[in-house]
């Protein structure tokens, strides 16, 4: 079986899904990331990543109820799975380990 991987943008989207626990949907993820990154993102990019991560088993989705404010369309909510959380933990361990290898020298 091929080992799963997580790209940088996927990691950011997955972190936002986890942070918004059970209330994460496309626009809320987009707004959360734009706020943190202080730059504009494309909603299509968010949806592509969510679909890819759902296929990998990192997130799962459910539809919310129909509301008038969305013209009768339902929101698709996402939650992180146990596999997704393990991937985030692996990324954190990898990044922290490399960061801790930075020599204690002055950069000024």
The first five atom37 places (N, CA, C, CB, O) and aatype in JSON, in Angstrom:
{
  "aatype": [20, 20, 20, 20, 20, 20, 20, 20, 20, 20, 20, 20, 20, 20, 20, 20, 20, 20, 20, 20, 20, 20, 20, 20, 20, 20, 20, 20, 20, 20, 20, 20, 20, 20, 20, 20, 20, 20, 20, 20, 20, 20, 20, 20, 20, 20, 20, 20, 20, 20, 20, 20, 20, 20, 20, 20, 20, 20, 20, 20, 20, 20, 20, 20, 20, 20, 20, 20, 20, 20, 20, 20, 20, 20, 20, 20, 20, 20, 20, 20, 20, 20, 20, 20, 20, 20, 20, 20, 20, 20, 20, 20, 20, 20, 20, 20, 20, 20, 20, 20, 20, 20, 20, 20, 20, 20, 20, 20],
  "atom_mask": [
    [1, 1, 1, 1, 1],
    [1, 1, 1, 1, 1],
    [1, 1, 1, 1, 1],
    [1, 1, 1, 1, 1],
    [1, 1, 1, 1, 1],
    [1, 1, 1, 1, 1],
    [1, 1, 1, 1, 1],
    [1, 1, 1, 1, 1],
    [1, 1, 1, 1, 1],
    [1, 1, 1, 1, 1],
    [1, 1, 1, 1, 1],
    [1, 1, 1, 1, 1],
    [1, 1, 1, 1, 1],
    [1, 1, 1, 1, 1],
    [1, 1, 1, 1, 1],
    [1, 1, 1, 1, 1],
    [1, 1, 1, 1, 1],
    [1, 1, 1, 1, 1],
    [1, 1, 1, 1, 1],
    [1, 1, 1, 1, 1],
    [1, 1, 1, 1, 1],
    [1, 1, 1, 1, 1],
    [1, 1, 1, 1, 1],
    [1, 1, 1, 1, 1],
    [1, 1, 1, 1, 1],
    [1, 1, 1, 1, 1],
    [1, 1, 1, 1, 1],
    [1, 1, 1, 1, 1],
    [1, 1, 1, 1, 1],
    [1, 1, 1, 1, 1],
    [1, 1, 1, 1, 1],
    [1, 1, 1, 1, 1],
    [1, 1, 1, 1, 1],
    [1, 1, 1, 1, 1],
    [1, 1, 1, 1, 1],
    [1, 1, 1, 1, 1],
    [1, 1, 1, 1, 1],
    [1, 1, 1, 1, 1],
    [1, 1, 1, 1, 1],
    [1, 1, 1, 1, 1],
    [1, 1, 1, 1, 1],
    [1, 1, 1, 1, 1],
    [1, 1, 1, 1, 1],
    [1, 1, 1, 1, 1],
    [1, 1, 1, 1, 1],
    [1, 1, 1, 1, 1],
    [1, 1, 1, 1, 1],
    [1, 1, 1, 1, 1],
    [1, 1, 1, 1, 1],
    [1, 1, 1, 1, 1],
    [1, 1, 1, 1, 1],
    [1, 1, 1, 1, 1],
    [1, 1, 1, 1, 1],
    [1, 1, 1, 1, 1],
    [1, 1, 1, 1, 1],
    [1, 1, 1, 1, 1],
    [1, 1, 1, 1, 1],
    [1, 1, 1, 1, 1],
    [1, 1, 1, 1, 1],
    [1, 1, 1, 1, 1],
    [1, 1, 1, 1, 1],
    [1, 1, 1, 1, 1],
    [1, 1, 1, 1, 1],
    [1, 1, 1, 1, 1],
    [1, 1, 1, 1, 1],
    [1, 1, 1, 1, 1],
    [1, 1, 1, 1, 1],
    [1, 1, 1, 1, 1],
    [1, 1, 1, 1, 1],
    [1, 1, 1, 1, 1],
    [1, 1, 1, 1, 1],
    [1, 1, 1, 1, 1],
    [1, 1, 1, 1, 1],
    [1, 1, 1, 1, 1],
    [1, 1, 1, 1, 1],
    [1, 1, 1, 1, 1],
    [1, 1, 1, 1, 1],
    [1, 1, 1, 1, 1],
    [1, 1, 1, 1, 1],
    [1, 1, 1, 1, 1],
    [1, 1, 1, 1, 1],
    [1, 1, 1, 1, 1],
    [1, 1, 1, 1, 1],
    [1, 1, 1, 1, 1],
    [1, 1, 1, 1, 1],
    [1, 1, 1, 1, 1],
    [1, 1, 1, 1, 1],
    [1, 1, 1, 1, 1],
    [1, 1, 1, 1, 1],
    [1, 1, 1, 1, 1],
    [1, 1, 1, 1, 1],
    [1, 1, 1, 1, 1],
    [1, 1, 1, 1, 1],
    [1, 1, 1, 1, 1],
    [1, 1, 1, 1, 1],
    [1, 1, 1, 1, 1],
    [1, 1, 1, 1, 1],
    [1, 1, 1, 1, 1],
    [1, 1, 1, 1, 1],
    [1, 1, 1, 1, 1],
    [1, 1, 1, 1, 1],
    [1, 1, 1, 1, 1],
    [1, 1, 1, 1, 1],
    [1, 1, 1, 1, 1],
    [1, 1, 1, 1, 1],
    [1, 1, 1, 1, 1],
    [1, 1, 1, 1, 1],
    [1, 1, 1, 1, 1]
  ],
  "atom_positions": [
    [[0.83, -1.19, 0.0], [0.0, 0.0, 0.0], [0.87, 1.25, 0.0], [-0.95, 0.0, 1.21], [1.84, 1.34, 0.76]],
    [[0.53, 2.19, -0.86], [1.29, 3.43, -0.96], [1.09, 4.28, 0.29], [0.87, 4.23, -2.22], [-0.02, 4.42, 0.8]],
    [[2.2, 4.84, 0.78], [2.12, 5.69, 1.97], [1.43, 7.01, 1.62], [3.54, 5.96, 2.55], [1.71, 7.61, 0.58]],
    [[0.55, 7.45, 2.46], [-0.16, 8.71, 2.25], [0.77, 9.88, 2.52], [-1.41, 8.79, 3.15], [1.69, 9.79, 3.33]],
    [[0.52, 10.97, 1.82], [1.3, 12.18, 2.05], [0.36, 13.36, 2.16], [2.34, 12.4, 0.92], [-0.83, 13.28, 1.83]],
    [[0.89, 14.45, 2.63], [0.11, 15.65, 2.86], [0.9, 16.84, 2.34], [-0.25, 15.83, 4.36], [1.98, 17.14, 2.86]],
    [[0.37, 17.53, 1.32], [1.03, 18.71, 0.78], [0.85, 19.89, 1.73], [0.48, 19.04, -0.61], [0.04, 19.85, 2.65]],
    [[1.62, 20.96, 1.47], [1.58, 22.12, 2.35], [0.19, 22.76, 2.41], [2.61, 23.16, 1.89], [-0.31, 23.08, 3.49]],
    [[-0.44, 22.95, 1.25], [-1.78, 23.56, 1.25], [-2.81, 22.62, 1.87], [-2.21, 23.95, -0.18], [-3.71, 23.06, 2.59]],
    [[-2.66, 21.33, 1.6], [-3.54, 20.34, 2.23], [-3.41, 20.42, 3.75], [-3.22, 18.91, 1.73], [-4.4, 20.37, 4.47]],
    [[-2.19, 20.55, 4.23], [-1.95, 20.64, 5.67], [-2.67, 21.84, 6.27], [-0.44, 20.73, 5.97], [-3.29, 21.74, 7.33]],
    [[-2.6, 22.98, 5.58], [-3.27, 24.19, 6.09], [-4.79, 24.01, 6.11], [-2.9, 25.4, 5.23], [-5.44, 24.39, 7.08]],
    [[-5.34, 23.43, 5.06], [-6.79, 23.21, 5.0], [-7.19, 22.21, 6.09], [-7.22, 22.69, 3.6], [-8.21, 22.4, 6.76]],
    [[-6.4, 21.16, 6.25], [-6.72, 20.15, 7.27], [-6.65, 20.74, 8.68], [-5.76, 18.95, 7.16], [-7.47, 20.42, 9.53]],
    [[-5.67, 21.59, 8.91], [-5.58, 22.28, 10.2], [-6.83, 23.13, 10.46], [-4.32, 23.17, 10.26], [-7.35, 23.15, 11.57]],
    [[-7.3, 23.83, 9.42], [-8.48, 24.68, 9.59], [-9.73, 23.83, 9.81], [-8.67, 25.59, 8.36], [-10.59, 24.21, 10.6]],
    [[-9.83, 22.69, 9.13], [-10.96, 21.78, 9.36], [-10.94, 21.32, 10.82], [-10.89, 20.54, 8.4], [-11.98, 21.31, 11.49]],
    [[-9.78, 20.94, 11.3], [-9.66, 20.48, 12.69], [-10.0, 21.61, 13.67], [-8.25, 19.95, 12.97], [-10.67, 21.38, 14.68]],
    [[-9.54, 22.82, 13.38], [-9.77, 23.96, 14.28], [-11.24, 24.33, 14.34], [-8.94, 25.17, 13.83], [-11.73, 24.79, 15.37]],
    [[-11.96, 24.14, 13.23], [-13.38, 24.51, 13.19], [-14.29, 23.34, 13.53], [-13.73, 25.04, 11.81], [-15.49, 23.4, 13.28]],
    [[-13.76, 22.32, 14.08], [-14.43, 21.07, 14.46], [-15.94, 21.03, 14.18], [-14.2, 20.82, 15.9], [-16.71, 21.73, 14.84]],
    [[-16.35, 20.24, 13.24], [-17.74, 19.96, 12.91], [-18.52, 21.17, 12.38], [-18.43, 19.42, 14.12], [-19.71, 21.06, 12.1]],
    [[-17.87, 22.3, 12.23], [-18.53, 23.49, 11.68], [-17.8, 23.98, 10.43], [-18.59, 24.62, 12.73], [-18.08, 25.06, 9.93]],
    [[-16.85, 23.17, 9.94], [-16.03, 23.57, 8.8], [-16.76, 23.3, 7.48], [-14.68, 22.84, 8.82], [-17.21, 22.17, 7.24]],
    [[-16.88, 24.3, 6.64], [-17.38, 24.14, 5.28], [-16.55, 25.04, 4.38], [-18.92, 24.48, 5.19], [-15.77, 25.85, 4.88]],
    [[-16.71, 24.92, 3.08], [-15.83, 25.6, 2.13], [-15.55, 27.05, 2.44], [-16.41, 25.51, 0.8], [-14.39, 27.46, 2.54]],
    [[-16.6, 27.85, 2.6], [-16.41, 29.29, 2.8], [-15.78, 29.57, 4.17], [-17.75, 30.03, 2.67], [-14.94, 30.47, 4.28]],
    [[-16.17, 28.84, 5.19], [-15.58, 29.1, 6.53], [-14.09, 28.76, 6.54], [-16.32, 28.27, 7.62], [-13.3, 29.43, 7.2]],
    [[-13.73, 27.71, 5.82], [-12.31, 27.34, 5.72], [-11.55, 28.42, 4.94], [-12.15, 25.95, 5.03], [-10.47, 28.84, 5.35]],
    [[-12.14, 28.86, 3.83], [-11.53, 29.92, 3.02], [-11.31, 31.17, 3.86], [-12.42, 30.25, 1.8], [-10.21, 31.72, 3.88]],
    [[-12.35, 31.62, 4.55], [-12.23, 32.85, 5.36], [-11.23, 32.68, 6.49], [-13.6, 33.23, 5.93], [-10.48, 33.61, 6.79]],
    [[-11.21, 31.53, 7.1], [-10.25, 31.28, 8.18], [-8.82, 31.33, 7.69], [-10.52, 29.92, 8.83], [-7.95, 31.91, 8.33]],
    [[-8.57, 30.71, 6.53], [-7.22, 30.72, 5.98], [-6.81, 32.1, 5.48], [-7.11, 29.71, 4.84], [-5.67, 32.52, 5.68]],
    [[-7.75, 32.8, 4.84], [-7.43, 34.15, 4.37], [-7.09, 35.07, 5.53], [-8.6, 34.74, 3.57], [-6.19, 35.91, 5.43]],
    [[-7.79, 34.9, 6.63], [-7.51, 35.71, 7.82], [-6.12, 35.4, 8.37], [-8.57, 35.45, 8.9], [-5.36, 36.32, 8.69]],
    [[-5.79, 34.14, 8.48], [-4.48, 33.75, 9.04], [-3.33, 34.06, 8.09], [-4.47, 32.26, 9.37], [-2.26, 34.49, 8.53]],
    [[-3.54, 33.84, 6.79], [-2.46, 34.03, 5.82], [-2.37, 35.46, 5.31], [-2.66, 33.1, 4.65], [-1.37, 35.86, 4.71]],
    [[-3.44, 36.24, 5.57], [-3.51, 37.63, 5.12], [-3.33, 37.74, 3.61], [-2.46, 38.46, 5.83], [-2.59, 38.6, 3.12]],
    [[-4.02, 36.87, 2.89], [-4.02, 36.95, 1.43], [-5.27, 36.27, 0.91], [-2.74, 36.3, 0.81], [-5.88, 35.46, 1.61]],
    [[-5.65, 36.6, -0.33], [-6.84, 36.03, -0.95], [-6.54, 34.63, -1.49], [-7.35, 36.94, -2.07], [-5.47, 34.37, -2.02]],
    [[-7.52, 33.76, -1.34], [-7.42, 32.41, -1.86], [-8.62, 32.15, -2.76], [-7.34, 31.35, -0.7], [-9.57, 32.93, -2.77]],
    [[-8.56, 31.07, -3.5], [-9.63, 30.69, -4.42], [-10.47, 29.59, -3.79], [-9.05, 30.23, -5.8], [-9.93, 28.58, -3.34]],
    [[-11.8, 29.78, -3.75], [-12.68, 28.78, -3.14], [-12.58, 27.45, -3.88], [-14.13, 29.27, -3.14], [-12.72, 26.39, -3.27]],
    [[-12.34, 27.49, -5.19], [-12.21, 26.24, -5.95], [-11.02, 25.42, -5.46], [-12.06, 26.54, -7.45], [-11.08, 24.2, -5.41]],
    [[-9.94, 26.11, -5.1], [-8.76, 25.41, -4.6], [-9.09, 24.7, -3.28], [-7.58, 26.4, -4.4], [-8.63, 23.58, -3.04]],
    [[-9.89, 25.35, -2.45], [-10.29, 24.74, -1.17], [-11.13, 23.48, -1.45], [-11.11, 25.75, -0.29], [-10.9, 22.43, -0.84]],
    [[-12.08, 23.58, -2.37], [-12.95, 22.43, -2.67], [-12.16, 21.27, -3.28], [-14.07, 22.85, -3.62], [-12.42, 20.11, -2.98]],
    [[-11.2, 21.58, -4.14], [-10.38, 20.52, -4.74], [-9.6, 19.79, -3.65], [-9.4, 21.12, -5.8], [-9.54, 18.56, -3.65]],
    [[-9.02, 20.54, -2.74], [-8.24, 19.93, -1.65], [-9.14, 19.11, -0.74], [-7.51, 21.02, -0.83], [-8.76, 18.01, -0.32]],
    [[-10.33, 19.62, -0.43], [-11.25, 18.87, 0.43], [-11.64, 17.55, -0.22], [-12.51, 19.71, 0.75], [-11.7, 16.51, 0.44]],
    [[-11.92, 17.58, -1.54], [-12.28, 16.35, -2.24], [-11.12, 15.35, -2.21], [-12.67, 16.66, -3.71], [-11.31, 14.17, -1.94]],
    [[-9.91, 15.84, -2.48], [-8.73, 14.97, -2.48], [-8.5, 14.37, -1.1], [-7.49, 15.75, -2.94], [-8.18, 13.19, -0.97]],
    [[-8.65, 15.19, -0.06], [-8.41, 14.67, 1.3], [-9.52, 13.72, 1.74], [-8.29, 15.83, 2.29], [-9.28, 12.81, 2.53]],
    [[-10.73, 13.92, 1.23], [-11.8, 12.98, 1.54], [-11.5, 11.63, 0.88], [-13.19, 13.53, 1.07], [-11.73, 10.58, 1.47]],
    [[-10.99, 11.68, -0.35], [-10.61, 10.44, -1.05], [-9.49, 9.71, -0.31], [-10.18, 10.75, -2.49], [-9.44, 8.48, -0.31]],
    [[-8.58, 10.47, 0.31], [-7.48, 9.87, 1.06], [-7.91, 9.41, 2.45], [-6.33, 10.87, 1.19], [-7.17, 8.68, 3.12]],
    [[-9.09, 9.82, 2.89], [-9.58, 9.41, 4.2], [-9.16, 10.34, 5.33], [-9.11, 8.04, 4.5], [-9.27, 9.98, 6.5]],
    [[-8.68, 11.54, 4.99], [-8.23, 12.48, 6.02], [-9.39, 13.28, 6.61], [-7.19, 13.44, 5.45], [-9.31, 13.74, 7.75]],
    [[-10.46, 13.45, 5.83], [-11.66, 14.14, 6.3], [-12.87, 13.33, 5.87], [-11.74, 15.61, 5.74], [-12.79, 12.5, 4.96]],
    [[-13.98, 13.58, 6.53], [-15.25, 13.03, 6.07], [-16.25, 14.17, 6.09], [-15.74, 11.82, 6.97], [-16.08, 15.15, 6.8]],
    [[-17.31, 14.02, 5.29], [-18.26, 15.12, 5.13], [-19.68, 14.67, 5.41], [-18.16, 15.7, 3.74], [-20.0, 13.48, 5.41]],
    [[-20.52, 15.65, 5.64], [-21.96, 15.43, 5.79], [-22.64, 16.7, 5.31], [-22.36, 15.09, 7.29], [-22.07, 17.79, 5.36]],
    [[-23.86, 16.55, 4.84], [-24.63, 17.7, 4.41], [-25.45, 18.24, 5.57], [-25.53, 17.35, 3.22], [-26.02, 17.48, 6.35]],
    [[-25.51, 19.58, 5.67], [-26.36, 20.23, 6.65], [-27.76, 20.38, 6.08], [-25.8, 21.61, 7.06], [-28.03, 19.93, 4.96]],
    [[-28.65, 21.0, 6.83], [-30.02, 21.18, 6.39], [-30.15, 22.25, 5.32], [-30.9, 21.52, 7.56], [-29.25, 23.08, 5.14]],
    [[-31.26, 22.24, 4.63], [-31.55, 23.24, 3.6], [-31.96, 24.54, 4.27], [-32.67, 22.74, 2.63], [-32.79, 24.55, 5.18]],
    [[-31.36, 25.64, 3.82], [-31.69, 26.94, 4.38], [-32.08, 27.89, 3.25], [-30.5, 27.52, 5.2], [-31.61, 27.75, 2.12]],
    [[-32.94, 28.84, 3.58], [-33.36, 29.82, 2.59], [-32.25, 30.75, 2.19], [-34.52, 30.61, 3.12], [-32.22, 31.21, 1.05]],
    [[-31.33, 31.05, 3.11], [-30.25, 32.0, 2.82], [-29.32, 31.5, 1.72], [-29.45, 32.28, 4.07], [-28.64, 32.3, 1.09]],
    [[-29.28, 30.21, 1.48], [-28.43, 29.63, 0.43], [-29.24, 29.2, -0.78], [-27.65, 28.43, 0.98], [-28.78, 28.41, -1.59]],
    [[-30.46, 29.72, -0.89], [-31.29, 29.4, -2.05], [-31.69, 27.94, -2.11], [-30.58, 29.78, -3.31], [-31.86, 27.38, -3.19]],
    [[-31.83, 27.32, -0.96], [-32.24, 25.93, -0.92], [-31.1, 24.93, -1.02], [-33.2, 25.67, -2.01], [-31.32, 23.71, -1.0]],
    [[-29.88, 25.44, -1.14], [-28.73, 24.53, -1.2], [-28.24, 24.21, 0.21], [-27.57, 25.14, -2.05], [-28.35, 25.04, 1.12]],
    [[-27.7, 23.02, 0.37], [-27.2, 22.62, 1.68], [-25.69, 22.82, 1.77], [-27.56, 21.15, 1.96], [-24.98, 22.69, 0.77]],
    [[-25.21, 23.15, 2.96], [-23.77, 23.25, 3.19], [-23.22, 21.85, 3.38], [-23.45, 24.14, 4.42], [-23.88, 20.97, 3.91]],
    [[-21.99, 21.66, 2.92], [-21.29, 20.4, 3.13], [-20.24, 20.63, 4.21], [-20.64, 19.86, 1.79], [-19.28, 21.36, 4.01]],
    [[-20.44, 20.01, 5.35], [-19.54, 20.19, 6.49], [-18.49, 19.08, 6.51], [-20.34, 20.19, 7.81], [-18.73, 17.95, 6.09]],
    [[-17.3, 19.44, 7.0], [-16.18, 18.51, 7.05], [-15.66, 18.37, 8.47], [-15.05, 18.97, 6.12], [-15.65, 19.32, 9.24]],
    [[-15.23, 17.14, 8.8], [-14.56, 16.89, 10.07], [-13.3, 16.08, 9.77], [-15.49, 16.13, 11.09], [-13.25, 15.31, 8.81]],
    [[-12.31, 16.26, 10.59], [-11.07, 15.51, 10.44], [-11.28, 14.09, 10.97], [-9.89, 16.21, 11.17], [-11.98, 13.89, 11.96]],
    [[-10.66, 13.11, 10.31], [-10.75, 11.72, 10.76], [-9.53, 11.4, 11.64], [-10.82, 10.75, 9.53], [-8.62, 12.22, 11.77]],
    [[-9.53, 10.22, 12.22], [-8.38, 9.79, 13.03], [-7.13, 9.71, 12.15], [-8.65, 8.41, 13.71], [-6.04, 10.08, 12.59]],
    [[-7.29, 9.23, 10.91], [-6.14, 9.18, 9.98], [-5.64, 10.59, 9.68], [-6.54, 8.46, 8.67], [-4.43, 10.82, 9.64]],
    [[-6.55, 11.53, 9.46], [-6.15, 12.92, 9.22], [-5.39, 13.5, 10.39], [-7.37, 13.77, 8.92], [-4.4, 14.2, 10.21]],
    [[-5.86, 13.21, 11.6], [-5.16, 13.71, 12.81], [-3.76, 13.1, 12.91], [-5.97, 13.38, 14.09], [-2.81, 13.79, 13.28]],
    [[-3.64, 11.81, 12.58], [-2.3, 11.18, 12.61], [-1.38, 11.83, 11.59], [-2.41, 9.64, 12.34], [-0.19, 12.01, 11.86]],
    [[-1.9, 12.19, 10.42], [-1.09, 12.87, 9.41], [-0.62, 14.22, 9.92], [-1.88, 13.04, 8.09], [0.54, 14.59, 9.74]],
    [[-1.53, 14.97, 10.56], [-1.13, 16.27, 11.13], [-0.06, 16.08, 12.2], [-2.35, 17.0, 11.73], [0.9, 16.85, 12.27]],
    [[-0.22, 15.06, 13.04], [0.77, 14.79, 14.08], [2.13, 14.47, 13.47], [0.3, 13.64, 14.98], [3.15, 14.93, 13.96]],
    [[2.14, 13.66, 12.4], [3.4, 13.32, 11.73], [4.05, 14.57, 11.14], [3.16, 12.28, 10.63], [5.27, 14.75, 11.25]],
    [[3.25, 15.43, 10.5], [3.79, 16.66, 9.93], [4.38, 17.55, 11.02], [2.69, 17.42, 9.17], [5.45, 18.13, 10.85]],
    [[3.68, 17.66, 12.14], [4.14, 18.48, 13.25], [5.47, 17.95, 13.78], [3.09, 18.53, 14.37], [6.4, 18.72, 14.02]],
    [[5.55, 16.64, 13.97], [6.78, 16.03, 14.48], [7.93, 16.25, 13.51], [6.58, 14.53, 14.73], [9.03, 16.59, 13.93]],
    [[7.69, 16.07, 12.22], [8.71, 16.27, 11.2], [9.21, 17.71, 11.2], [8.17, 15.9, 9.82], [10.41, 17.96, 11.25]],
    [[8.28, 18.65, 11.14], [8.66, 20.07, 11.08], [9.36, 20.51, 12.36], [7.42, 20.93, 10.84], [10.35, 21.24, 12.29]],
    [[8.87, 20.09, 13.5], [9.48, 20.47, 14.77], [10.89, 19.9, 14.88], [8.61, 19.99, 15.95], [11.81, 20.57, 15.35]],
    [[11.05, 18.65, 14.45], [12.37, 18.01, 14.49], [13.39, 18.75, 13.65], [12.27, 16.57, 14.03], [14.53, 18.96, 14.07]],
    [[12.98, 19.15, 12.44], [13.89, 19.89, 11.56], [14.17, 21.28, 12.15], [13.29, 20.02, 10.14], [15.31, 21.74, 12.14]],
    [[13.13, 21.93, 12.65], [13.3, 23.27, 13.24], [14.3, 23.24, 14.39], [11.93, 23.82, 13.73], [15.11, 24.15, 14.54]],
    [[14.23, 22.19, 15.2], [15.12, 22.08, 16.35], [16.56, 21.81, 15.96], [14.64, 20.98, 17.27], [17.46, 21.93, 16.79]],
    [[16.79, 21.45, 14.7], [18.16, 21.24, 14.21], [18.82, 22.53, 13.76], [18.15, 20.24, 13.07], [20.01, 22.53, 13.42]],
    [[18.09, 23.61, 13.74], [18.68, 24.89, 13.34], [19.73, 25.27, 14.37], [17.59, 26.02, 13.21], [19.44, 25.34, 15.56]],
    [[20.96, 25.52, 13.92], [22.03, 25.87, 14.87], [21.71, 27.15, 15.64], [23.36, 26.03, 14.13], [21.06, 28.07, 15.12]],
    [[22.18, 27.18, 16.87], [21.95, 28.36, 17.72], [22.99, 29.44, 17.36], [22.04, 27.99, 19.25], [23.96, 29.64, 18.09]],
    [[22.76, 30.09, 16.26], [23.66, 31.18, 15.84], [22.84, 32.43, 15.7], [24.4, 30.84, 14.51], [21.61, 32.39, 15.66]],
    [[23.52, 33.55, 15.63], [22.84, 34.82, 15.48], [22.51, 35.05, 14.02], [23.7, 35.97, 16.03], [23.35, 34.88, 13.14]],
    [[21.28, 35.45, 13.76], [20.88, 35.78, 12.4], [20.82, 37.29, 12.2], [19.52, 35.14, 12.08], [20.43, 37.75, 11.13]],
    [[21.19, 38.07, 13.22], [21.09, 39.51, 13.12], [22.29, 40.08, 12.5], [20.88, 40.13, 14.43], [22.37, 41.3, 12.34]]
  ]
}
